[in-house]
Every structure is written in C-alpha cells, then in structure tokens.
C-alpha cells in the first residue's frame, strides 16, 4: 500500500483499535496457485511487546485453508470508513479554483505467516472471543454457551481455524491532513452535513 508520510498511521495502539473497530477483513493468499481473497471476521489478540495475532475461521469446505497448511504468508486488509471529498467544501476554491475531488479513507494492512488450527479447544475459545467481543455492545448479549453444546460441537466440526502472527502492520489514514486548516474545517463541515455512507464517521477523523 502506498502511504505518503502525512497519511501514515504508525501508532500501534491506534492500529489495533482500528482492527477491533473494523474487524471484518479480507484474507488474501497469493502463491503459485494464484491469488484468492476471502471476507471473514477477525479477532485480534496480543500484548504490548508484539504486533499482535489475528485469528479467524473458515468453512472446512473452503479450500483456502489447504493452501496454508505449510504456513503460507498472507495479507489481511481492514477497511475503515471512507468518503468522497467535494472541492466545493474548500474555501480556497473561490480564490484560486485550483482544487479537485479526492477520497478520504482508513485502511490497515497486516502481513504474517498463517497457521491452520483444527484443535476443538482452540476453536471453541476463538468462537467465544470473537462472539463476546461483538456481543459486548448488545443490550442483551448472547453467548456461545447459550446454544446447546452438542449443536455447537457439530458446527465446530465444519470449520477450520487460522491464526496469523502479525509481522508487519501498515496503517493509512487519509483525512485531509495535507490541506490548510480552513480547508480541513470545510471538509469536516461538508461531511457532517452530508447524509450518505460513512460521511459522519469520516468527519470524526478530520482534525
């Protein structure tokens, strides 16, 4: 991913939070058999000393996990909010006319070696972690233990876990940082007034 210096996000804590906030990622495998992308939810674990570990699972019928049995290197892409930026929001438009449209967005790329896991204990803990993370936002949280154990045990037999130790973490936040302050203020106001897509969420990233 091309990342100009003014759009680079290097703070590991922020990058980890973005992954947690926008955890439905794209698992990309590229080898002699070609390129394949799968869209799956991820759980991030780790400590301050590491870049973290990503965990996900795929259907056993999905052949992608067979391509990772030898520990293939993968790329995981997380996409945050994005929004079209209109030149009409720039105060400098009336002065020079030297403005063009652009796009603001947040993206995080994680690279690492994948490990395939079929251990039922690991799978059960992974499902608890993933579910609990998202159910914590619910008024009446659901737990894996709410379902009959024989039912969940059968379902675990048809999935395969994948764990990725992150070896490289790249973040890009394009939020009008390269513009003068009054243009940034115009972009923020324009996004807040627009009722489309992720405009309001993107506006919160404008400083």
N, CA, C and O of each residue as an XYZ file, in Angstrom:
828
protein
N       0.842     -1.182      0.000
C       0.000      0.000      0.000
C       0.885      1.242      0.000
O       1.803      1.359      0.812
N       0.607      2.156     -0.904
C       1.352      3.407     -0.976
C       0.883      4.328      0.147
O      -0.306      4.629      0.260
N       1.830      4.774      0.979
C       1.474      5.593      2.140
C       2.373      6.834      2.208
O       3.485      6.752      2.731
N       1.918      7.972      1.696
C       2.676      9.213      1.881
C       2.830      9.513      3.368
O       1.965      9.164      4.171
N       3.938     10.160      3.729
C       4.260     10.382      5.139
C       3.124     11.043      5.908
O       2.848     10.659      7.045
N       2.451     12.044      5.302
C       1.419     12.764      6.052
C       0.143     11.950      6.255
O      -0.729     12.362      7.021
N       0.016     10.799      5.583
C      -1.153      9.937      5.775
C      -0.823      8.673      6.572
O      -1.700      7.847      6.823
N       0.436      8.527      6.967
C       0.860      7.307      7.664
C       0.358      7.297      9.107
O       0.447      8.301      9.815
N      -0.167      6.158      9.528
C      -0.568      5.949     10.921
C       0.337      4.881     11.493
O       0.228      3.708     11.137
N       1.241      5.291     12.392
C       2.247      4.376     12.923
C       1.984      3.948     14.364
O       2.675      3.074     14.886
N       1.006      4.548     15.000
C       0.748      4.237     16.405
C       0.098      2.857     16.517
O      -1.020      2.648     16.047
N       0.810      1.919     17.143
C       0.330      0.529     17.209
C      -0.996      0.420     17.949
O      -1.869     -0.348     17.544
N      -1.157      1.176     19.027
C      -2.402      1.115     19.795
C      -3.586      1.552     18.937
O      -4.659      0.950     18.988
N      -3.377      2.609     18.147
C      -4.452      3.068     17.265
C      -4.754      2.032     16.185
O      -5.917      1.762     15.883
N      -3.709      1.460     15.611
C      -3.907      0.450     14.569
C      -4.659     -0.758     15.116
O      -5.546     -1.293     14.451
N      -4.310     -1.182     16.313
C      -5.022     -2.298     16.940
C      -6.488     -1.950     17.169
O      -7.368     -2.786     16.963
N      -6.747     -0.720     17.595
C      -8.138     -0.321     17.825
C      -8.919     -0.273     16.520
O     -10.091     -0.646     16.482
N      -8.271      0.188     15.446
C      -8.943      0.195     14.140
C      -9.300     -1.229     13.714
O     -10.381     -1.467     13.177
N      -8.387     -2.173     13.957
C      -8.674     -3.567     13.603
C      -9.868     -4.077     14.406
O     -10.726     -4.781     13.873
N      -9.919     -3.724     15.681
C     -11.052     -4.158     16.508
C     -12.352     -3.482     16.069
O     -13.413     -4.105     16.078
N     -12.265     -2.211     15.688
C     -13.465     -1.475     15.276
C     -13.982     -1.931     13.917
O     -15.190     -1.953     13.680
N     -13.063     -2.295     13.027
C     -13.432     -2.664     11.654
C     -12.872     -4.052     11.344
O     -12.125     -4.241     10.385
N     -13.252     -5.010     12.178
C     -12.651     -6.337     12.161
C     -13.094     -7.280     11.069
O     -12.587     -8.399     10.988
N     -14.030     -6.866     10.219
C     -14.414     -7.739      9.104
C     -13.430     -7.471      7.974
O     -13.572     -6.506      7.224
N     -12.425     -8.345      7.865
C     -11.318     -8.096      6.947
C     -11.309     -9.000      5.739
O     -12.177     -9.856      5.569
N     -10.306     -8.790      4.900
C     -10.107     -9.593      3.692
C      -8.812    -10.382      3.849
O      -7.733     -9.800      3.958
N      -8.922    -11.693      3.861
C      -7.775    -12.594      3.952
C      -7.300    -12.893      2.533
O      -8.024    -13.496      1.740
N      -6.077    -12.467      2.221
C      -5.552    -12.604      0.859
C      -4.383    -13.577      0.839
O      -3.406    -13.425      1.573
N      -4.511    -14.577     -0.021
C      -3.472    -15.590     -0.203
C      -2.969    -15.490     -1.642
O      -3.759    -15.467     -2.586
N      -1.651    -15.431     -1.796
C      -1.065    -15.391     -3.139
C       0.094    -16.383     -3.194
O       1.070    -16.249     -2.455
N      -0.016    -17.369     -4.065
C       1.044    -18.358     -4.239
C       1.049    -18.847     -5.680
O       0.451    -18.220     -6.554
N       1.721    -19.963     -5.928
C       1.818    -20.470     -7.297
C       0.465    -20.882     -7.870
O       0.326    -21.065     -9.079
N      -0.532    -21.028     -6.993
C      -1.880    -21.394     -7.459
C      -2.751    -20.186     -7.751
O      -3.919    -20.327     -8.113
N      -2.178    -18.989     -7.591
C      -2.935    -17.791     -7.902
C      -3.216    -16.938     -6.674
O      -2.634    -17.141     -5.608
N      -4.113    -15.984     -6.845
C      -4.495    -15.049     -5.781
C      -5.939    -15.318     -5.384
O      -6.810    -15.485     -6.237
N      -6.182    -15.359     -4.070
C      -7.534    -15.599     -3.577
C      -7.811    -14.686     -2.388
O      -6.945    -14.487     -1.536
N      -9.018    -14.135     -2.333
C      -9.421    -13.263     -1.227
C     -10.699    -13.801     -0.594
O     -11.657    -14.137     -1.291
N     -10.700    -13.878      0.736
C     -11.881    -14.316      1.482
C     -12.229    -13.255      2.520
O     -11.348    -12.698      3.175
N     -13.522    -12.985      2.660
C     -14.010    -11.965      3.589
C     -14.491    -12.656      4.869
O     -15.464    -13.410      4.856
N     -13.787    -12.383      5.971
C     -14.098    -13.064      7.235
C     -13.880    -12.120      8.420
O     -13.081    -11.188      8.327
N     -14.585    -12.355      9.538
C     -14.339    -11.562     10.749
C     -13.096    -12.062     11.472
O     -12.814    -13.260     11.497
N     -12.361    -11.124     12.057
C     -11.123    -11.457     12.754
C     -11.185    -11.050     14.221
O     -11.853    -10.087     14.595
N     -10.466    -11.815     15.038
C     -10.257    -11.453     16.440
C      -8.776    -11.161     16.609
O      -7.932    -11.931     16.151
N      -8.457    -10.046     17.267
C      -7.075     -9.646     17.485
C      -6.691     -9.861     18.938
O      -7.383     -9.401     19.847
N      -5.591    -10.557     19.154
C      -5.051    -10.724     20.497
C      -3.594    -10.298     20.478
O      -3.012    -10.135     19.405
N      -3.000    -10.116     21.638
C      -1.598     -9.734     21.690
C      -1.278     -8.931     22.921
O      -2.133     -8.708     23.779
N      -0.028     -8.497     23.000
C       0.419     -7.682     24.127
C       1.269     -6.533     23.607
O       1.492     -6.404     22.403
N       1.740     -5.701     24.526
C       2.490     -4.508     24.136
C       3.809     -4.834     23.446
O       4.366     -3.994     22.739
N       4.306     -6.044     23.646
C       5.614     -6.406     23.094
C       5.528     -6.924     21.656
O       6.558     -7.074     20.999
N       4.325     -7.198     21.158
C       4.193     -7.767     19.821
C       3.255     -6.918     18.970
O       2.565     -6.029     19.468
N       3.248     -7.216     17.678
C       2.314     -6.540     16.776
C       0.931     -7.157     16.845
O      -0.019     -6.624     16.272
N       0.810     -8.284     17.550
C      -0.488     -8.913     17.728
C      -0.646    -10.170     16.891
O       0.166    -10.466     16.015
N      -1.705    -10.893     17.181
C      -2.039    -12.123     16.473
C      -3.488    -12.061     16.026
O      -4.375    -11.736     16.815
N      -3.725    -12.372     14.764
C      -5.084    -12.389     14.219
C      -5.599    -13.821     14.179
O      -4.871    -14.750     13.830
N      -6.851    -13.979     14.537
C      -7.489    -15.292     14.489
C      -8.790    -15.188     13.693
O      -9.539    -14.220     13.819
N      -9.037    -16.201     12.878
C     -10.296    -16.263     12.134
C     -10.624    -17.726     11.878
O      -9.864    -18.615     12.264
N     -11.732    -17.970     11.241
C     -12.069    -19.335     10.853
C     -12.788    -19.308      9.508
O     -13.410    -18.313      9.138
N     -12.691    -20.405      8.797
C     -13.367    -20.548      7.507
C     -14.086    -21.893      7.482
O     -13.801    -22.780      8.286
N     -15.007    -22.026      6.559
C     -15.704    -23.305      6.403
C     -14.711    -24.379      5.959
O     -13.825    -24.117      5.147
N     -14.867    -25.581      6.497
C     -13.973    -26.677      6.108
C     -14.061    -26.935      4.606
O     -13.089    -27.389      4.002
N     -15.204    -26.654      4.000
C     -15.366    -26.847      2.562
C     -14.650    -25.773      1.741
O     -14.507    -25.905      0.526
N     -14.199    -24.704      2.418
C     -13.473    -23.649      1.721
C     -12.031    -24.126      1.505
O     -11.314    -24.345      2.482
N     -11.590    -24.291      0.260
C     -10.256    -24.866      0.012
C      -9.093    -23.959      0.402
O      -7.940    -24.388      0.351
N      -9.371    -22.713      0.790
C      -8.275    -21.785      1.059
C      -7.357    -22.288      2.176
O      -6.146    -22.070      2.118
N      -7.913    -22.955      3.188
C      -7.076    -23.372      4.313
C      -6.058    -24.435      3.910
O      -5.001    -24.551      4.530
N      -6.371    -25.208      2.879
C      -5.411    -26.213      2.399
C      -4.165    -25.557      1.815
O      -3.088    -26.152      1.807
N      -4.316    -24.335      1.329
C      -3.179    -23.620      0.754
C      -2.266    -23.061      1.845
O      -1.175    -22.570      1.555
N      -2.716    -23.136      3.102
C      -1.953    -22.568      4.205
C      -1.355    -23.624      5.130
O      -0.767    -23.291      6.159
N      -1.504    -24.883      4.770
C      -1.028    -25.966      5.638
C       0.475    -25.922      5.862
O       0.963    -26.380      6.895
N       1.211    -25.373      4.904
C       2.673    -25.287      5.045
C       3.110    -23.943      5.613
O       4.287    -23.588      5.561
N       2.146    -23.197      6.158
C       2.499    -21.928      6.779
C       2.699    -20.791      5.802
O       3.657    -20.027      5.924
N       1.808    -20.669      4.835
C       1.927    -19.612      3.840
C       1.820    -18.216      4.435
O       1.155    -18.016      5.452
N       2.469    -17.262      3.804
C       2.399    -15.864      4.228
C       1.148    -15.241      3.617
O       0.844    -15.464      2.445
N       0.430    -14.462      4.415
C      -0.827    -13.883      3.951
C      -0.856    -12.385      4.229
O      -0.056    -11.860      5.003
N      -1.796    -11.717      3.579
C      -2.077    -10.306      3.814
C      -3.535    -10.192      4.235
O      -4.419    -10.768      3.600
N      -3.784     -9.446      5.309
C      -5.152     -9.184      5.752
C      -5.394     -7.686      5.649
O      -4.612     -6.885      6.162
N      -6.482     -7.313      4.984
C      -6.814     -5.907      4.778
C      -8.071     -5.549      5.567
O      -9.103     -6.212      5.463
N      -7.954     -4.485      6.357
C      -9.096     -3.961      7.098
C      -9.432     -2.583      6.544
O      -8.565     -1.715      6.439
N     -10.688     -2.395      6.194
C     -11.131     -1.139      5.600
C     -12.032     -0.386      6.566
O     -13.085     -0.891      6.954
N     -11.631      0.809      6.954
C     -12.441      1.645      7.834
C     -13.387      2.512      7.029
O     -13.698      2.183      5.884
N     -13.855      3.616      7.601
C     -14.780      4.490      6.879
C     -14.099      5.172      5.699
O     -12.883      5.363      5.701
N     -14.882      5.536      4.698
C     -14.357      6.267      3.554
C     -15.426      7.241      3.070
O     -16.612      7.063      3.349
N     -14.999      8.266      2.349
C     -15.956      9.264      1.881
C     -15.385     10.080      0.732
O     -14.196     10.400      0.712
N     -16.240     10.410     -0.218
C     -15.901     11.318     -1.316
C     -15.758     12.729     -0.757
O     -16.562     13.158      0.070
N     -14.728     13.452     -1.212
C     -14.492     14.815     -0.761
C     -14.696     15.774     -1.933
O     -13.977     15.718     -2.931
N     -15.680     16.648     -1.793
C     -16.018     17.592     -2.863
C     -15.156     18.850     -2.788
O     -14.944     19.384     -1.700
N     -14.657     19.331     -3.930
C     -13.880     20.578     -3.948
C     -14.696     21.783     -3.474
O     -14.138     22.798     -3.057
N     -16.007     21.659     -3.543
C     -16.861     22.786     -3.133
C     -16.776     23.049     -1.639
O     -17.231     24.091     -1.168
N     -16.198     22.115     -0.885
C     -16.065     22.308      0.565
C     -14.827     23.118      0.933
O     -14.662     23.506      2.089
N     -13.944     23.380     -0.056
C     -12.709     24.114      0.219
C     -12.937     25.618      0.069
O     -13.359     26.056     -1.001
N     -12.676     26.426      1.101
C     -12.744     27.880      0.947
C     -11.813     28.402     -0.148
O     -12.111     29.420     -0.774
N     -10.684     27.715     -0.389
C      -9.741     28.183     -1.401
C     -10.265     28.010     -2.828
O      -9.678     28.547     -3.767
N     -11.361     27.267     -3.001
C     -11.936     27.080     -4.333
C     -12.321     28.423     -4.949
O     -12.059     28.669     -6.127
N     -12.946     29.293     -4.144
C     -13.390     30.592     -4.653
C     -12.224     31.521     -4.961
O     -12.374     32.477     -5.722
N     -11.076     31.248     -4.378
C      -9.926     32.143     -4.540
C      -9.054     31.778     -5.733
O      -8.614     32.654     -6.477
N      -8.805     30.493     -5.912
C      -7.875     30.079     -6.971
C      -8.494     29.132     -7.994
O      -8.052     29.076     -9.142
N      -9.513     28.391     -7.579
C     -10.101     27.382     -8.455
C      -9.221     26.160     -8.630
O      -9.595     25.223     -9.335
N      -8.062     26.158     -8.000
C      -7.100     25.078     -8.187
C      -7.364     23.954     -7.160
O      -6.558     23.703     -6.264
N      -8.493     23.306     -7.323
C      -8.878     22.204     -6.436
C      -9.530     21.116     -7.270
O     -10.093     21.387     -8.330
N      -9.450     19.881     -6.783
C     -10.064     18.738     -7.459
C     -10.667     17.808     -6.403
O     -10.296     17.894     -5.232
N     -11.586     16.925     -6.792
C     -12.146     15.969     -5.830
C     -11.086     14.976     -5.368
O     -10.070     14.773     -6.033
N     -11.341     14.364     -4.218
C     -10.469     13.295     -3.721
C     -11.303     12.356     -2.863
O     -12.524     12.495     -2.787
N     -10.654     11.418     -2.231
C     -11.353     10.440     -1.394
C     -10.583     10.285     -0.088
O      -9.370     10.077     -0.109
N     -11.263     10.383      1.031
C     -10.652     10.127      2.333
C     -11.007      8.717      2.783
O     -12.098      8.224      2.498
N     -10.072      8.063      3.495
C     -10.347      6.689      3.930
C      -9.352      6.242      4.983
O      -8.308      6.858      5.198
N      -9.717      5.150      5.627
C      -8.866      4.499      6.618
C      -8.653      3.053      6.192
O      -9.610      2.351      5.862
N      -7.399      2.608      6.200
C      -7.090      1.215      5.851
C      -5.921      0.722      6.694
O      -4.991      1.474      6.987
N      -5.980     -0.543      7.079
C      -4.896     -1.175      7.820
C      -4.549     -2.490      7.135
O      -5.433     -3.295      6.841
N      -3.259     -2.706      6.880
C      -2.787     -3.949      6.283
C      -1.931     -4.699      7.291
O      -1.032     -4.123      7.902
N      -2.210     -5.974      7.462
C      -1.424     -6.825      8.366
C      -0.869     -7.999      7.572
O      -1.610     -8.686      6.871
N       0.437     -8.227      7.684
C       1.087     -9.342      6.996
C       1.676    -10.311      8.009
O       2.134     -9.907      9.078
N       1.661    -11.581      7.666
C       2.256    -12.559      8.562
C       2.106    -13.976      8.055
O       1.488    -14.227      7.021
N       2.681    -14.890      8.800
C       2.631    -16.311      8.463
C       1.402    -16.947      9.094
O       1.140    -16.757     10.281
N       0.661    -17.688      8.315
C      -0.582    -18.305      8.781
C      -0.347    -19.727      9.286
O       0.475    -20.470      8.750
N      -1.089    -20.080     10.328
C      -1.078    -21.436     10.866
C      -2.507    -21.973     10.867
O      -3.420    -21.318     11.371
N      -2.695    -23.142     10.314
C      -4.022    -23.778     10.300
C      -4.220    -24.536     11.609
O      -3.340    -25.278     12.046
N      -5.385    -24.343     12.231
C      -5.666    -24.973     13.527
C      -6.995    -25.719     13.470
O      -8.026    -25.150     13.112
N      -6.954    -26.994     13.826
C      -8.169    -27.818     13.865
C      -8.495    -28.278     15.280
O      -9.458    -29.017     15.482
N      -7.711    -27.856     16.251
C      -7.920    -28.240     17.642
C      -9.265    -27.707     18.148
O      -9.478    -26.495     18.121
N     -10.180    -28.570     18.608
C     -11.507    -28.121     19.046
C     -11.465    -27.180     20.247
O     -12.325    -26.309     20.377
N     -10.480    -27.344     21.123
C     -10.363    -26.447     22.279
C     -10.035    -25.035     21.807
O     -10.624    -24.062     22.279
N      -9.091    -24.930     20.873
C      -8.730    -23.620     20.307
C      -9.932    -22.999     19.598
O     -10.228    -21.817     19.770
N     -10.615    -23.816     18.800
C     -11.763    -23.316     18.047
C     -12.856    -22.802     18.975
O     -13.454    -21.758     18.714
N     -13.116    -23.523     20.043
C     -14.155    -23.102     20.980
C     -13.783    -21.772     21.641
O     -14.620    -20.878     21.759
N     -12.527    -21.647     22.070
C     -12.089    -20.397     22.691
C     -12.138    -19.241     21.688
O     -12.523    -18.125     22.036
N     -11.748    -19.515     20.454
C     -11.793    -18.499     19.397
C     -13.221    -18.006     19.176
O     -13.457    -16.803     19.066
N     -14.164    -18.934     19.114
C     -15.561    -18.544     18.901
C     -16.089    -17.729     20.080
O     -16.859    -16.788     19.890
N     -15.680    -18.087     21.284
C     -16.058    -17.303     22.466
C     -15.485    -15.893     22.373
O     -16.197    -14.913     22.589
N     -14.197    -15.795     22.050
C     -13.542    -14.486     21.969
C     -14.193    -13.587     20.921
O     -14.495    -12.421     21.178
N     -14.399    -14.152     19.745
C     -14.965    -13.387     18.637
C     -16.395    -12.936     18.942
O     -16.763    -11.785     18.710
N     -17.183    -13.864     19.462
C     -18.574    -13.550     19.772
C     -18.682    -12.561     20.932
O     -19.433    -11.589     20.853
N     -17.943    -12.805     21.993
C     -18.022    -11.930     23.160
C     -17.619    -10.493     22.825
O     -18.192     -9.540     23.352
N     -16.634    -10.350     21.946
C     -16.188     -9.014     21.556
C     -17.332     -8.210     20.939
O     -17.516     -7.035     21.259
N     -18.086     -8.837     20.068
C     -19.162     -8.121     19.380
C     -20.451     -8.074     20.195
O     -21.196     -7.097     20.120
N     -20.715     -9.110     20.963
C     -21.925     -9.118     21.781
C     -21.832     -8.136     22.956
O     -22.854     -7.769     23.538
N     -20.614     -7.711     23.306
C     -20.448     -6.773     24.428
C     -21.149     -5.444     24.159
O     -21.416     -4.683     25.089
N     -21.448     -5.161     22.887
C     -22.121     -3.913     22.523
C     -23.642     -4.049     22.556
O     -24.359     -3.065     22.372
N     -24.135     -5.263     22.791
C     -25.574     -5.518     22.765
C     -26.191     -5.301     24.151
O     -25.539     -5.486     25.179
N     -27.461     -4.904     24.147
C     -28.155     -4.704     25.423
C     -28.426     -6.030     26.121
O     -28.482     -6.091     27.349
N     -28.594     -7.097     25.333
C     -28.821     -8.431     25.886
C     -27.850     -9.394     25.216
O     -28.238    -10.114     24.296
N     -26.581     -9.422     25.664
C     -25.528    -10.188     24.975
C     -25.828    -11.680     24.894
O     -26.304    -12.295     25.849
N     -25.535    -12.241     23.723
C     -25.661    -13.684     23.509
C     -24.294    -14.314     23.709
O     -23.276    -13.721     23.353
N     -24.267    -15.510     24.275
C     -23.017    -16.232     24.480
C     -23.069    -17.567     23.748
O     -24.139    -18.137     23.534
N     -21.898    -18.049     23.371
C     -21.826    -19.355     22.712
C     -22.461    -20.429     23.587
O     -23.061    -21.376     23.078
N     -22.331    -20.282     24.890
C     -22.899    -21.273     25.815
C     -24.423    -21.226     25.876
O     -25.044    -22.102     26.478
N     -25.031    -20.212     25.258
C     -26.496    -20.150     25.216
C     -27.083    -21.205     24.287
O     -28.242    -21.595     24.429
N     -26.276    -21.661     23.338
C     -26.728    -22.700     22.411
C     -26.387    -24.072     22.989
O     -25.416    -24.191     23.737
N     -27.155    -25.105     22.665
C     -26.855    -26.456     23.165
C     -25.442    -26.879     22.762
O     -25.034    -26.673     21.619
N     -24.701    -27.467     23.691
C     -23.304    -27.809     23.431
C     -23.154    -28.815     22.288
O     -22.200    -28.731     21.515
N     -24.096    -29.775     22.174
C     -23.976    -30.749     21.091
C     -24.140    -30.071     19.726
O     -23.551    -30.493     18.731
N     -24.952    -29.012     19.706
C     -25.174    -28.254     18.478
C     -23.905    -27.501     18.079
O     -23.490    -27.562     16.921
N     -23.281    -26.789     19.029
C     -22.069    -26.040     18.719
C     -20.906    -26.974     18.404
O     -20.064    -26.652     17.566
N     -20.852    -28.123     19.068
C     -19.782    -29.083     18.791
C     -19.861    -29.586     17.351
O     -18.838    -29.757     16.688
N     -21.079    -29.820     16.875
C     -21.253    -30.265     15.487
C     -20.820    -29.171     14.514
O     -20.183    -29.448     13.498
N     -21.170    -27.928     14.835
C     -20.807    -26.822     13.956
C     -19.295    -26.620     13.912
O     -18.750    -26.253     12.871
N     -18.616    -26.856     15.029
C     -17.167    -26.684     15.057
C     -16.454    -27.703     14.173
O     -15.322    -27.479     13.746
N     -17.120    -28.816     13.903
C     -16.507    -29.838     13.060
C     -16.460    -29.418     11.591
O     -15.730    -30.015     10.800
N     -17.229    -28.401     11.225
C     -17.266    -27.981      9.821
C     -16.560    -26.649      9.604
O     -16.761    -25.998      8.578
N     -15.726    -26.237     10.574
C     -14.917    -25.040     10.391
C     -13.451    -25.363     10.704
O     -13.145    -26.351     11.372
N     -12.570    -24.518     10.212
C     -11.131    -24.656     10.446
C     -10.602    -23.293     10.876
O     -10.958    -22.269     10.293
N      -9.752    -23.284     11.896
C      -9.202    -22.033     12.382
C      -7.931    -21.635     11.651
O      -7.192    -22.481     11.147
N      -7.692    -20.332     11.603
C      -6.457    -19.801     11.017
C      -5.920    -18.742     11.967
O      -6.641    -17.832     12.375
N      -4.647    -18.871     12.312
C      -4.004    -17.897     13.197
C      -2.834    -17.259     12.462
O      -2.039    -17.949     11.823
N      -2.735    -15.945     12.556
C      -1.699    -15.212     11.836
C      -0.931    -14.332     12.820
O      -1.492    -13.399     13.395
N       0.337    -14.629     13.007
C       1.183    -13.769     13.828
C       1.614    -12.587     12.970
O       2.309    -12.759     11.969
N       1.198    -11.388     13.366
C       1.476    -10.202     12.554
C       2.970     -9.881     12.584
O       3.562     -9.707     13.649
N       3.566     -9.806     11.390
C       4.988     -9.482     11.261
C       5.200     -8.078     10.707
O       6.271     -7.495     10.874
N       4.176     -7.537     10.045
C       4.243     -6.177      9.507
C       2.845     -5.575      9.567
O       1.865     -6.206      9.174
N       2.771     -4.346     10.066
C       1.485     -3.674     10.251
C       1.590     -2.279      9.637
O       2.423     -1.472     10.051
N       0.743     -2.004      8.649
C       0.787     -0.725      7.945
C      -0.575     -0.050      8.013
O      -1.596     -0.657      7.688
N      -0.584      1.205      8.436
C      -1.839      1.935      8.527
C      -1.817      3.190      7.686
O      -0.795      3.870      7.594
N      -2.947      3.497      7.072
C      -3.081      4.727      6.285
C      -4.401      5.398      6.640
O      -5.473      4.818      6.468
N      -4.310      6.610      7.131
C      -5.489      7.422      7.409
C      -5.388      8.670      6.549
O      -4.612      9.577      6.849
N      -6.170      8.716      5.485
C      -6.217      9.890      4.603
C      -7.412     10.716      5.042
O      -8.554     10.428      4.685
N      -7.123     11.754      5.829
C      -8.181     12.569      6.424
C      -7.890     14.056      6.234
O      -8.022     14.856      7.161
N      -7.492     14.405      5.013
C      -7.257     15.807      4.635
C      -6.112     16.469      5.395
O      -6.068     17.695      5.503
N      -5.168     15.656      5.933
C      -4.057     16.227      6.697
C      -3.166     17.136      5.854
O      -2.477     18.001      6.395
N      -3.175     16.947      4.533
C      -2.303     17.722      3.649
C      -2.909     19.054      3.231
O      -2.317     19.780      2.433
N      -4.079     19.380      3.760
C      -4.756     20.621      3.389
C      -4.573     21.693      4.455
O      -4.334     21.372      5.619
N      -4.682     22.978      4.068
C      -4.625     24.037      5.084
C      -5.789     23.913      6.057
O      -6.803     23.285      5.750
N      -5.637     24.512      7.225
C      -6.617     24.349      8.296
C      -8.040     24.729      7.871
O      -8.990     24.020      8.204
N      -8.196     25.826      7.148
C      -9.561     26.243      6.779
C     -10.202     25.277      5.794
O     -11.420     25.101      5.811
N      -9.401     24.644      4.930
C      -9.962     23.631      4.036
C     -10.361     22.376      4.812
O     -11.379     21.751      4.514
N      -9.546     22.012      5.813
C      -9.914     20.867      6.652
C     -11.235     21.138      7.378
O     -12.089     20.257      7.481
N     -11.389     22.350      7.872
C     -12.643     22.721      8.546
C     -13.810     22.642      7.573
O     -14.902     22.211      7.944
N     -13.584     23.059      6.323
C     -14.638     22.972      5.317
C     -15.017     21.545      4.992
O     -16.193     21.231      4.807
N     -14.004     20.666      4.920
C     -14.262     19.245      4.663
C     -15.058     18.635      5.810
O     -16.028     17.912      5.586
N     -14.646     18.929      7.034
C     -15.345     18.379      8.200
C     -16.810     18.803      8.207
O     -17.700     17.984      8.438
N     -17.056     20.101      7.951
C     -18.437     20.610      7.925
C     -19.233     19.968      6.792
O     -20.398     19.612      6.965
N     -18.591     19.822      5.629
C     -19.277     19.216      4.490
C     -19.655     17.769      4.751
O     -20.752     17.336      4.396
N     -18.750     17.019      5.370
C     -19.043     15.617      5.695
C     -20.167     15.517      6.718
O     -21.029     14.644      6.617
N     -20.159     16.412      7.705
C     -21.187     16.380      8.754
C     -22.568     16.730      8.211
O     -23.583     16.307      8.764
N     -22.606     17.503      7.129
C     -23.888     17.920      6.542
C     -24.393     16.948      5.488
O     -25.528     17.062      5.025
N     -23.550     15.990      5.108
C     -23.918     15.036      4.057
C     -24.501     13.766      4.663
O     -23.920     13.171      5.571
N     -25.649     13.364      4.150
C     -26.297     12.138      4.645
C     -26.071     11.021      3.640
O     -26.964     10.673      2.868
N     -24.878     10.468      3.659
C     -24.565      9.374      2.728
C     -23.416      8.550      3.262
O     -22.421      9.093      3.742
N     -23.553      7.241      3.178
C     -22.464      6.335      3.529
C     -21.860      6.588      4.895
O     -22.567      6.687      5.898
N     -20.537      6.691      4.916
C     -19.792      6.851      6.167
C     -19.341      8.292      6.407
O     -18.362      8.522      7.118
N     -20.042      9.260      5.824
C     -19.573     10.642      5.892
C     -19.447     11.153      7.326
O     -18.463     11.814      7.660
N     -20.426     10.856      8.173
C     -20.370     11.351      9.548
C     -19.228     10.700     10.327
O     -18.560     11.358     11.126
N     -19.009      9.418     10.094
C     -17.905      8.734     10.767
C     -16.570      9.281     10.278
O     -15.662      9.499     11.080
N     -16.440      9.506      8.980
C     -15.203     10.050      8.422
C     -14.931     11.438      8.958
O     -13.773     11.801      9.167
N     -15.968     12.218      9.185
C     -15.799     13.580      9.698
C     -15.098     13.588     11.048
O     -14.380     14.537     11.364
N     -15.293     12.548     11.844
C     -14.676     12.494     13.176
C     -13.148     12.365     13.111
O     -12.451     12.656     14.083
N     -12.638     11.925     11.955
C     -11.187     11.764     11.808
C     -10.507     13.061     11.345
O      -9.279     13.156     11.357
N     -11.297     14.046     10.942
C     -10.729     15.321     10.465
C     -10.323     16.152     11.680
O     -11.150     16.423     12.551
N      -9.072     16.552     11.741
C      -8.565     17.352     12.863
C      -8.249     18.762     12.414
O      -7.810     19.583     13.220
